[in-house]
Amino acid sequence: MFNLNKGPRRGRGAAALAVAGLAAMSLVACSTGPGAGAGAGSASDLDAALEKGGELTYWTWTPSGEAQAEAFMKEYPNVEVTVVNAGTATDQYTKLQNAITAGSGAPDVAQIEYYAIQQFALSEGLLDLSSYDFGELEDKYTPSTWSAVNLNGGIYGLPQDSGPMVMFYNTTVFDQFGLSVPTTWDEYIATAAKLHEADPSKYITNDAGDPGFAQPLIWQAGGHPYQADGTDVTINLQDEGTKRWADTWNQLLEPGLLSDIPTWSDDWYKALGDGSLATIVTGAWMPGVLESSLPEGAGHWRVAPLPSYDGSAATAENGGSAQSVIKQSKNPALAAAFLRWLNSSDESVDVFLENGGFPSTTAQLNADEFLNATPEYFGGQEINKVLVDASANVVDGWEYLPFQVYANSVFADTVGQAYANRSDLNTGLLAWQDNLITYGNSQGFTASE
């Protein structure tokens, strides 16, 4: 699946300006048009809405979106679903918030990444689906993805995919240089040094400074830098887990053991293809990307658990999205019915899998056909067993900021300077912390260390 950190990068200033208005509305209950306050009902209302039919608009960037909508309309011919790609992630979020603020123009259902859901829910832009008995669907999903949509006693979407972090490694490069697959970060650092010393053109991985990469690693390290209780927000980017990550990653950054090629750039794909980058630390959705975008990598790549601090299976989520009903919807019951089918029916999830998605639904994750798949691209390895095991070992308790979209947009201006200078990441984290506290207070939150 595609997430905010995939695809062309926007300019830092433009991104910050685009999301400033999005974060600024966080404490304001927006007027949401004809559907405002809707949602009181029951699961039986969803079945009645499907029978009655109507028209829905669905914003998504997932490759399976059109095919899933077509399958839905075939099953429920009284419903017409218009699928719109309003841009990926931040581009879509800006358009969505503009429509919510204006009181018109929003879709009925929208794809929203897990890190951004709280921001839209707090602004009262999303419909709480609890009254439609969506809570009964909890057991269908992995705990980490369900917790991302279950916020402050409300249910603000259904998970679609997940991104438990693993390590993809080029087995040809590892064999050539006599490298062992690392199971701890200490081993990973030693492997990085051995590889780069043997061939200075090769790196263990790349990292040009990306919040969507750093934060999951902080999560895995046991960091809890963000705590929110309503409008009271605590930001501590020097807590034990965050420092643990920074002190570890400094051992790769400061000696120059990391390539500074931006992820998703043409140079990045080239480096993956020619073996200049030996590993990719990322989410479980990566196999589909490699197979479709890097055909020359066939046979060279394998999957291993993410290195950890003590060799345990602990990991975190990188990316992933849910779909939510927008409170502005004129037909919330029908929108909720479509969402229920979209992310919980076997028919829909199967279409999602056919398009290379990595699901959040436990039934599909544990299916023999899925677990026993041996893709030729990965040398016949049963990669899904590694990926599914990772999904069961995501560290509990992670929390994003209620203005995380803004926070991510200014990462490059703060922590990113440490990457650019190959200097202490802790200094960059403190600069980011100061920026976020100032910003949060300017938007009506009570933000502090």
C-alpha positions in Angstrom: 0.0 0.0 0.0 1.0 3.5 -0.6 1.5 6.0 2.2 2.5 9.6 2.7 6.2 8.9 2.4 5.9 7.2 -1.0 6.0 9.1 -4.2 7.4 12.5 -5.2 8.3 14.8 -2.3 6.9 18.2 -2.1 8.9 21.3 -1.1 9.2 21.7 2.7 7.7 25.2 2.8 4.8 24.3 0.5 4.0 21.2 2.6 4.0 23.2 5.8 1.7 25.8 4.4 -0.6 23.3 3.0 -1.1 21.5 6.3 -1.1 24.6 8.6 -4.7 25.2 7.9 -5.5 21.6 8.5 -3.9 21.6 12.0 -5.3 25.0 12.8 -8.9 23.7 12.8 -8.2 21.0 15.4 -10.1 22.7 18.2 -13.0 24.0 16.1 -16.1 21.9 15.6 -16.7 22.7 12.0 -20.1 23.0 10.4 -20.5 19.8 8.4 -23.5 20.4 6.3 -26.6 18.2 5.9 -25.1 15.2 7.5 -23.9 17.1 10.6 -24.7 15.1 13.8 -25.9 12.1 11.8 -24.9 8.6 12.8 -27.5 7.7 15.4 -28.8 4.4 14.3 -28.1 0.7 14.3 -26.6 -2.1 12.2 -30.0 -2.8 10.7 -30.1 0.7 9.2 -27.1 -0.3 7.1 -28.9 -3.2 5.5 -31.9 -1.0 4.8 -29.7 1.7 3.3 -28.2 -0.9 0.9 -31.6 -2.0 -0.2 -32.8 1.5 -0.8 -29.7 2.5 -2.6 -28.3 5.9 -3.6 -25.1 7.6 -4.7 -21.8 7.8 -2.8 -18.4 9.4 -3.5 -15.2 7.7 -2.3 -11.8 9.4 -2.2 -8.9 7.0 -2.3 -5.5 6.5 -3.8 -5.3 2.7 -3.3 -4.7 0.8 -6.5 -7.6 -1.5 -5.7 -10.2 1.3 -5.2 -11.9 1.1 -8.6 -12.0 -2.7 -8.6 -13.4 -2.8 -5.1 -16.1 -0.3 -6.0 -17.1 -2.2 -9.1 -17.4 -5.5 -7.1 -19.5 -3.7 -4.5 -21.9 -2.2 -7.1 -22.2 -5.7 -8.7 -23.4 -7.0 -5.4 -25.5 -4.0 -4.6 -26.8 -2.6 -7.9 -29.0 0.0 -6.3 -25.9 1.9 -5.1 -23.6 4.0 -7.4 -20.1 4.6 -6.1 -17.9 7.3 -7.7 -14.2 6.7 -7.0 -12.1 9.9 -7.0 -8.3 10.1 -6.6 -8.0 13.5 -5.0 -4.2 13.0 -4.5 -2.2 11.0 -2.1 -2.1 11.7 1.6 -1.3 15.4 2.4 -2.6 16.6 -1.0 -5.9 14.8 -0.3 -6.0 15.9 3.3 -5.8 19.6 2.3 -8.7 19.2 -0.1 -10.7 17.3 2.4 -10.2 19.8 5.2 -11.1 22.6 2.9 -14.3 20.9 2.0 -15.1 20.1 5.7 -14.5 23.7 6.6 -16.6 25.0 3.7 -19.5 22.7 4.7 -19.8 21.1 1.3 -17.8 19.2 -1.3 -16.5 16.4 0.9 -16.8 12.8 -0.1 -18.9 10.3 1.7 -16.0 8.0 2.4 -12.3 8.9 2.4 -9.0 7.0 2.8 -7.0 8.4 5.7 -3.6 7.2 7.0 -3.5 6.1 10.6 -1.3 8.9 11.8 -3.8 11.5 10.5 -7.1 10.0 11.7 -6.9 11.6 15.2 -6.5 15.0 13.7 -9.7 14.7 11.6 -11.6 13.0 14.4 -10.8 15.7 16.9 -12.0 18.4 14.5 -15.4 16.5 14.3 -14.9 15.9 10.6 -15.4 12.2 10.9 -18.5 10.2 11.8 -18.4 8.1 14.9 -19.5 4.7 13.7 -20.1 3.2 17.2 -23.9 3.5 16.8 -23.8 1.2 13.8 -22.3 -1.5 15.9 -18.9 -1.3 14.3 -17.4 -2.2 17.6 -18.5 -5.8 17.0 -16.0 -5.9 14.1 -12.9 -5.4 16.4 -11.9 -9.1 16.3 -11.5 -9.0 12.5 -8.4 -6.7 12.7 -4.9 -6.7 14.2 -4.8 -4.9 17.5 -2.5 -2.2 16.3 -4.7 -1.2 13.3 -7.9 -1.3 15.4 -6.4 0.9 18.0 -5.6 3.5 15.3 -9.3 3.9 14.5 -10.7 3.5 18.1 -10.1 6.9 19.6 -11.5 8.5 22.7 -14.3 6.0 22.9 -15.4 6.5 19.3 -14.8 4.4 16.1 -13.7 6.7 13.3 -13.0 4.2 10.5 -12.2 0.7 9.6 -8.6 -0.5 9.0 -7.7 -1.5 5.4 -4.0 -2.3 5.4 -1.1 -2.5 7.8 2.6 -2.0 7.7 4.4 -4.0 10.4 8.1 -3.2 9.9 10.5 -5.9 8.6 13.9 -5.8 6.9 14.2 -6.7 3.2 17.8 -7.6 2.3 19.7 -8.3 -0.9 20.9 -11.8 -0.4 23.3 -11.5 -3.4 25.1 -8.6 -1.7 25.1 -10.4 1.6 26.6 -13.5 0.1 29.2 -11.5 -1.9 30.5 -9.8 1.2 30.1 -12.6 3.7 27.5 -10.8 5.7 25.1 -12.4 8.2 21.5 -11.3 8.5 21.5 -9.0 11.6 18.9 -9.7 14.4 19.9 -6.7 16.6 20.6 -3.1 15.8 24.2 -3.6 17.2 24.7 -6.3 14.6 23.1 -4.1 11.9 25.6 -1.3 12.7 28.5 -3.7 12.6 27.2 -5.1 9.3 26.9 -1.6 7.9 30.5 -0.8 8.8 31.8 -4.1 7.3 30.0 -3.6 4.0 31.0 0.1 3.6 34.6 -0.6 4.4 34.7 -3.5 1.9 33.1 -1.3 -0.8 32.6 2.4 -0.1 30.0 2.6 -2.9 27.7 0.3 -0.9 25.6 1.2 2.1 23.5 -0.9 4.5 20.5 1.4 3.7 19.5 5.0 3.0 18.0 7.6 5.2 17.8 11.2 4.1 15.6 12.2 7.1 11.9 11.1 6.9 9.4 11.3 9.8 7.5 8.3 8.4 10.7 6.3 8.9 12.0 7.7 12.1 8.8 7.6 14.2 8.1 3.9 13.7 11.7 3.2 14.8 11.1 5.3 17.9 7.9 3.4 18.4 9.8 0.1 18.2 12.4 1.4 20.7 9.7 1.9 23.2 9.4 5.6 22.8 6.2 7.5 23.8 7.1 11.0 22.8 3.5 12.1 22.4 0.7 12.1 24.9 -2.6 13.7 24.4 -5.6 14.1 26.7 -8.1 16.2 24.9 -6.4 19.5 24.3 -3.6 18.8 26.8 -0.6 17.6 24.8 2.8 16.5 26.2 5.7 16.3 23.8 8.9 14.7 25.0 11.3 13.8 22.2 14.0 13.0 24.7 12.1 10.2 26.5 13.9 6.9 27.1 12.8 5.2 23.9 13.3 8.2 21.6 16.8 8.7 22.9 17.4 5.0 22.5 16.6 5.3 18.8 18.6 8.5 18.3 21.7 7.2 20.1 21.6 4.0 18.0 20.9 5.7 14.7 23.7 8.3 15.4 26.1 5.4 15.1 25.0 5.0 11.4 24.5 8.7 10.6 27.6 10.4 12.0 30.2 8.0 10.5 28.6 8.2 7.1 27.3 4.6 7.0 23.9 5.7 5.6 23.3 6.7 2.0 21.5 10.1 1.7 19.6 9.1 -1.4 15.9 10.1 -0.9 13.5 7.2 -0.7 11.3 6.8 -3.7 13.6 8.8 -6.0 14.9 7.5 -9.3 18.3 7.2 -7.7 16.9 5.1 -4.9 15.4 2.6 -7.3 18.7 2.5 -9.3 20.6 1.9 -6.0 18.3 -1.0 -5.1 18.7 -2.5 -8.6 22.5 -2.4 -8.7 23.1 -3.5 -5.1 24.3 -0.2 -3.7 21.7 -0.5 -1.0 21.8 -3.8 0.8 18.6 -3.5 3.0 15.3 -1.8 3.1 13.8 -1.2 6.6 10.1 -0.6 5.9 6.5 -1.9 6.1 5.0 -5.2 5.0 3.4 -3.6 2.0 6.8 -3.4 0.3 6.8 -6.8 -1.7 4.2 -5.4 -4.2 6.3 -2.3 -4.7 9.4 -4.2 -5.4 7.8 -6.7 -7.8 6.1 -3.9 -9.8 8.8 -1.3 -9.8 12.1 -3.2 -9.6 11.9 -6.2 -11.9 15.6 -6.5 -12.0 15.6 -7.3 -8.3 13.8 -10.7 -8.9 15.6 -13.5 -7.1 17.9 -11.2 -5.1 15.6 -10.0 -2.2 14.6 -11.8 0.9 12.6 -10.8 4.1 13.8 -11.0 7.7 12.4 -9.7 11.0 13.3 -6.1 11.9 16.4 -6.0 14.0 15.6 -5.1 17.5 17.6 -4.0 20.6 17.6 -7.3 22.3 16.9 -9.8 19.5 13.2 -10.0 20.3 10.5 -9.9 17.7 9.4 -6.4 18.7 8.4 -4.1 15.8 6.2 -1.2 14.9 3.9 -0.1 12.1 5.1 1.9 9.1 2.3 3.3 7.0 -1.2 1.9 6.5 -4.6 3.5 6.1 -8.2 3.2 7.1 -11.3 4.4 5.4 -13.7 6.8 7.3 -17.2 8.2 6.8 -17.1 11.9 6.5 -19.6 13.6 8.9 -20.8 15.8 6.0 -22.2 12.8 4.1 -25.9 13.3 3.2 -26.4 9.5 3.5 -24.3 8.4 6.4 -26.0 5.0 6.8 -25.3 4.1 3.2 -21.7 5.4 3.5 -21.2 3.3 6.6 -22.7 0.2 4.9 -20.2 0.7 2.0 -17.3 1.0 4.4 -18.4 -2.1 6.3 -18.3 -4.1 3.1 -15.2 -2.4 1.8 -12.9 -3.3 4.8 -14.6 -6.3 6.4 -16.0 -8.5 3.6 -14.0 -11.3 2.2 -15.0 -10.3 -1.3 -13.5 -6.9 -1.0 -10.4 -7.9 0.9 -9.7 -10.5 -1.8 -9.7 -7.8 -4.4 -7.4 -5.7 -2.3 -5.0 -8.7 -2.0 -5.0 -9.3 -5.7 -3.7 -5.7 -6.1 -0.8 -6.3 -3.9 -2.1 -5.0 -0.6 -1.1 -6.3 2.8 -4.3 -6.6 4.9 -5.2 -5.7 8.4 -7.8 -8.5 8.7 -6.7 -11.5 10.7 -8.7 -14.0 8.6 -6.7 -13.2 5.5 -3.4 -12.9 7.3 -3.8 -16.3 8.8 -5.2 -18.1 5.7 -3.0 -21.0 4.6 -3.0 -19.8 1.0 -1.6 -16.5 2.0 0.9 -17.8 4.5 2.2 -20.6 2.3 2.7 -18.4 -0.8 6.2 -18.7 -2.3 6.7 -15.8 -4.7 9.4 -16.4 -7.2 10.6 -12.8 -6.9 11.8 -13.6 -3.3 13.5 -16.9 -4.3 10.5 -19.0 -3.2 10.7 -17.8 0.4 7.5 -18.0 2.4 7.7 -14.2 3.0 4.1 -13.8 4.3 5.0 -15.9 7.3 7.6 -13.4 8.3 5.3 -10.4 7.6 2.4 -11.9 9.5 4.6 -12.7 12.4 5.7 -9.1 12.5 2.0 -8.0 12.6 1.6 -9.9 15.8 4.6 -8.3 17.5 3.9 -4.6 17.1 4.7 -2.8 20.3 1.6 -1.6 22.2 0.8 2.0 23.3 2.0 4.2 20.5 0.2 7.5 20.1 0.4 10.2 17.4 -0.1 13.9 17.9 -3.5 15.5 17.2 -1.6 17.7 14.7 0.7 15.1 13.3 0.2 16.1 9.7 1.8 19.5 10.5 4.4 17.8 12.7 5.6 15.7 9.8 5.8 18.6 7.5 8.4 20.4 9.6 10.6 17.4 10.4 13.0 18.3 7.6 13.5 21.8 8.9 14.4 20.5 12.4 15.6 16.9 12.7 16.4 17.0 9.0 19.3 19.4 9.7 21.0 16.8 11.8 20.8 14.4 8.8 22.2 17.1 6.5 25.1 17.8 8.8 25.6 14.2 10.0 25.3 15.5 13.6 23.6 14.4 16.8 19.9 13.5 16.1 19.1 14.5 19.7 19.7 18.1 18.9 17.4 17.9 15.9 14.7 16.2 18.0 14.9 19.0 20.6 14.5 21.6 17.8 11.5 19.7 16.5 10.0 19.5 20.0 10.3 23.2 20.5 8.7 23.9 17.1 5.8 21.5 17.9 5.1 22.9 21.4 5.1 26.5 20.0 2.8 25.5 17.2 0.4 23.4 19.4 0.0 26.4 21.8 -0.7 28.7 18.9 -3.5 26.5 17.7 -5.3 26.4 21.1 -3.8 23.3 22.6 -2.0 23.3 25.9 1.3 21.9 24.8 4.3 21.3 27.1 7.3 19.0 27.6 
